[in-house]
Amino acid sequence: MIKIAVLASGSGTNAENLVRYFREHPSARVMMMACDRKEAYVFERMKTLRVPSYYIRKDDLTGGGLLKLLTDNGIDLVVLAGFLKLVPRDVINAFPNRIINVHPALLPKFGGKGMYGMHVHTAVVNAGETKTGITIHYVNEHFDEGEIIAQFETDVLPEDAAETVAKKIHELEMKHFPEVVGEVVSKLVG
């Protein structure tokens, strides 16, 4: 069985969705969650779902603590669900093509440092885009530049505010993110 770790920084809706999805998937399980913000609501979600959760400090990212946590838990695949920090190089090297992220735009547009959440949706609306979506990609040493696994798009209407775009993106994430991670799991098992 593939053991999955979820890394998160916020409320945890994607993390919860992944946990629930893989409870029905015979080949993989979310075994742990790690978060870089003590006050993040994702801890409450994981507690309810009985998923072991860990707070990771800044020095865990730079000093090898995150890699040790992942290896100590026998993790095979790392999935970023709203994790806002750059994944350390030692973790990337230890998990080649085994770290997946979802980004709330159609990369390469609207990616990079600082481009997350409402920042992305506001930029999409301000640029007058007629389409946006999500990009599910492998993680490398740069923000949002890893190999693209899948993209799913939605229309941006002229009257759409950033909040409306955010809702459309959230729907895409809830529907497609676990399925695509499941496809990657199937290839790993296969």
Summary of the structure (lengths in Angstrom):
residues: 190
radius of gyration: 15.9
end to end distance: 11.3
largest distance: 49.7
contacts: 631
relative contact order: 0.17
helix: 40%
strand: 23%
